[in-house]
Amino acid sequence: MTEEESLDARTSKEKRSVVEKVNMDTIAPDITLIQELLSAQVPLNRVIKLFQGRVEEREVNTIAKRLVYAAPKEEDGSTNQDGIKTNNLSILGMSILERSQSVTQDSEFIRNHTENLSKDAPDEFLDPLFQTIMRDPVVLSSGHIVDKSTVLDNEGKLKFRTCPWTREPLREQVYPLLEKVNKLKEFKLQRVKAMVDTASRLLDDMDKPDCYQNLNDFYMLQSSAAIFLVEIGTGTYKKTELMLAELNLAAWEKSAANGIPT
């Protein structure tokens, strides 16, 4: 390459750099707004339409995926480092799965999406002390709601005798909340269905080369779904249990056909 050609190449590179910087400066406010809209649970397809002609769909999907990459939560367990409600991330993750053909090959996305589905929930379903999804919510004599396992030991006795929030003495009795239990079961069933949908997508891609990680992600999803089904009550939703069993059998058959150890 001559000195003149080298100079032209450097000049062209500098021009591209300037153009890219101008483009980034132009869309930076849009990117911030996209993050805010997605965190407010505006559907992904609606956000894409709103920014059509300004931000490429690929870039919007990339922003959405970054949000799902489960940044470390704050102490209260309800938001990630961007201040986004983690329950919204589960919904966003399903939207990405619906729109993207290749996302099942992104193991980091699948792992974080699975974690969001199995651990994140609206505040009303979270134990306020442990920030975990409740299984058997009860109300204390002080009026505060916790999971039964949080306040009672194996013998049914109080683990603490003073309310952590009001500091008033607690009575021995705790009171079940049947309506909230039923709402919890419905919430967990919806999550199981989302896990089954995601596992089905992974299974469809299991014929592709280098699908070992897909199999690992598949069984991780199946395990999370099985835990929720046990909490809901085995035998309560037989159709969903049958779907899980059929998926497990299909995964085993595909693994055997492709020579993948299970």
C-alpha positions in Angstrom: 0.0 0.0 0.0 1.4 3.4 -1.0 1.6 6.3 1.4 -1.3 8.0 -0.4 -3.5 4.9 -0.1 -2.6 4.5 3.6 -3.6 8.2 4.2 -6.9 7.6 2.3 -7.6 4.5 4.4 -6.9 6.4 7.7 -9.1 9.3 6.6 -12.0 7.0 5.6 -11.7 5.2 9.0 -11.8 8.5 10.8 -14.8 9.6 8.8 -16.7 6.4 9.7 -15.8 6.9 13.4 -17.2 10.4 13.3 -20.4 9.2 11.6 -20.8 6.4 14.1 -20.3 8.8 17.0 -22.9 11.2 15.6 -25.3 8.4 15.1 -24.8 7.2 18.7 -25.2 10.7 20.0 -28.4 11.1 18.0 -30.0 7.8 19.2 -28.7 8.0 22.8 -31.9 9.6 24.1 -34.0 7.0 22.1 -32.0 4.2 23.8 -32.7 5.6 27.2 -36.4 5.9 26.4 -36.5 2.4 25.0 -35.1 1.1 28.3 -37.7 3.1 30.3 -40.6 1.9 28.1 -39.5 -1.8 28.3 -39.1 -1.5 32.1 -42.6 -0.1 32.3 -43.8 -3.3 30.6 -44.7 -1.7 27.2 -44.8 -4.7 24.9 -41.6 -5.3 22.9 -43.4 -5.3 19.5 -45.0 -2.0 20.4 -41.6 -0.4 21.3 -40.2 -1.6 18.0 -43.0 0.0 16.1 -42.6 3.3 18.0 -39.0 3.6 17.0 -39.3 2.3 13.4 -37.1 4.4 11.2 -35.1 5.8 14.1 -33.6 2.7 15.8 -33.2 -0.7 14.0 -35.2 -3.6 15.3 -32.0 -5.4 15.9 -30.8 -2.7 18.3 -34.1 -2.7 20.2 -33.8 -6.5 20.6 -30.2 -6.1 21.9 -31.4 -3.5 24.5 -34.1 -5.9 25.6 -31.7 -8.8 25.9 -29.3 -6.7 28.0 -32.1 -6.0 30.4 -32.9 -9.7 30.7 -29.2 -10.5 31.5 -30.3 -10.2 35.1 -28.0 -7.5 36.6 -27.4 -8.0 40.3 -30.5 -7.2 42.4 -30.7 -4.6 45.1 -31.1 -5.7 48.7 -34.9 -5.7 48.5 -34.7 -8.2 45.6 -37.2 -6.3 43.5 -35.1 -4.4 40.9 -31.9 -4.8 39.0 -29.1 -2.2 38.8 -31.0 -0.3 36.1 -33.9 0.1 38.5 -36.1 -2.2 36.4 -38.7 -4.4 38.2 -37.4 -7.9 37.8 -40.9 -9.3 37.3 -41.0 -7.3 34.1 -37.9 -9.1 32.9 -39.7 -12.4 32.8 -42.4 -10.9 30.5 -39.7 -9.2 28.4 -37.8 -12.5 28.1 -40.9 -14.3 26.7 -41.3 -11.4 24.1 -37.8 -11.8 22.9 -38.2 -15.6 22.6 -41.3 -15.0 20.4 -39.5 -12.6 18.1 -36.0 -14.1 17.8 -35.2 -17.3 16.0 -31.6 -17.5 17.3 -32.0 -16.5 20.9 -32.2 -20.2 22.1 -28.5 -20.4 21.1 -27.7 -17.6 23.6 -27.0 -19.7 26.7 -26.5 -16.7 28.9 -29.9 -15.3 27.9 -31.6 -18.7 28.6 -30.0 -19.1 32.0 -31.0 -15.6 33.1 -34.4 -15.9 31.6 -34.9 -19.2 33.5 -33.7 -17.5 36.8 -36.2 -14.7 36.2 -39.0 -17.1 35.6 -38.2 -19.2 38.7 -37.3 -16.5 41.2 -38.9 -13.1 40.3 -42.5 -12.2 41.1 -44.7 -9.2 41.9 -44.1 -7.9 45.4 -47.4 -9.3 46.7 -46.1 -12.9 46.2 -42.7 -12.3 47.8 -41.9 -13.1 51.4 -40.9 -9.6 52.8 -38.1 -11.0 54.9 -36.5 -13.5 52.5 -37.6 -12.0 49.2 -38.4 -15.4 47.9 -41.7 -16.5 46.3 -44.1 -17.6 49.0 -45.6 -21.1 49.1 -48.1 -20.8 52.0 -48.8 -17.2 52.9 -50.2 -16.4 56.3 -51.0 -13.2 58.1 -49.5 -12.4 61.5 -51.5 -10.9 64.4 -49.8 -7.6 63.5 -51.4 -7.7 60.1 -48.2 -8.4 58.1 -48.1 -11.2 55.6 -45.2 -13.7 55.4 -44.7 -17.3 54.3 -45.7 -19.9 56.9 -42.1 -21.4 56.8 -40.7 -18.0 57.7 -42.6 -17.6 61.0 -43.3 -21.2 62.2 -40.8 -24.0 62.9 -41.4 -27.7 62.2 -43.4 -28.0 65.4 -45.7 -25.1 64.5 -44.2 -22.7 67.0 -43.2 -19.1 66.4 -39.6 -18.5 65.3 -39.8 -14.9 66.6 -42.3 -13.4 69.1 -42.1 -9.8 68.0 -43.2 -8.3 64.7 -40.1 -7.2 62.7 -42.1 -4.2 61.3 -44.3 -2.9 64.2 -42.2 -4.3 67.1 -45.4 -5.4 68.8 -45.7 -8.8 70.5 -47.1 -11.6 68.2 -49.9 -14.0 69.2 -49.2 -17.7 68.7 -51.8 -18.0 65.9 -51.2 -17.2 62.3 -54.0 -17.1 59.8 -54.1 -18.7 56.3 -54.9 -16.6 53.3 -56.7 -18.9 50.9 -57.4 -16.2 48.3 -53.7 -15.3 48.1 -52.8 -19.0 48.0 -55.0 -19.5 45.0 -53.6 -16.4 43.3 -50.1 -17.8 43.9 -51.0 -21.1 42.4 -52.3 -19.4 39.3 -49.1 -17.2 39.0 -46.9 -20.3 39.3 -48.9 -22.2 36.7 -48.4 -19.3 34.3 -44.7 -19.4 35.0 -44.7 -23.2 34.4 -46.4 -22.7 31.1 -43.7 -20.1 30.1 -41.0 -22.5 31.1 -42.6 -25.3 29.0 -42.8 -22.9 26.0 -39.1 -22.0 26.4 -38.1 -25.7 26.8 -40.1 -26.5 23.7 -38.1 -23.9 21.7 -34.8 -25.4 23.0 -36.0 -28.9 22.1 -36.8 -27.7 18.5 -33.1 -26.5 18.2 -31.6 -29.7 19.6 -31.0 -31.1 16.1 -28.5 -28.4 15.4 -24.7 -28.8 15.8 -23.2 -28.0 19.2 -26.5 -28.5 21.0 -25.0 -29.8 24.3 -25.6 -26.5 26.0 -29.2 -26.5 24.8 -29.7 -29.8 26.6 -28.3 -28.5 29.8 -30.5 -25.4 29.6 -33.5 -27.6 28.8 -33.1 -29.7 31.9 -32.6 -26.6 34.0 -35.9 -25.3 32.8 -37.6 -28.6 33.4 -36.3 -28.8 36.9 -37.6 -25.3 37.7 -41.0 -26.1 36.3 -41.2 -29.4 38.3 -40.5 -27.5 41.5 -43.3 -25.1 40.9 -45.7 -28.0 40.0 -44.9 -29.7 43.3 -45.6 -26.4 45.2 -48.9 -26.0 43.3 -49.8 -29.6 44.1 -48.9 -32.7 42.2 -52.0 -34.1 40.3 -53.7 -30.7 40.3 -52.8 -29.8 36.7 -52.3 -33.2 35.0 -52.3 -31.8 31.5 -49.3 -29.6 32.3 -47.5 -32.5 34.1 -48.1 -34.7 31.0 -46.6 -32.0 28.8 -43.5 -31.9 31.0 -43.2 -35.7 30.8 -43.6 -35.7 27.0 -40.9 -33.0 26.7 -38.5 -35.0 28.8 -39.1 -38.1 26.7 -38.6 -36.2 23.5 -35.3 -34.7 24.8 -34.1 -38.2 25.8 -34.9 -39.5 22.3 -33.2 -36.6 20.6 -30.1 -37.0 22.8 -29.9 -40.7 22.1 -30.3 -40.1 18.3 -27.6 -37.5 18.3 -25.3 -39.5 20.6 -25.5 -36.9 23.4 -25.0 -38.3 26.9 -27.8 -37.4 29.3 
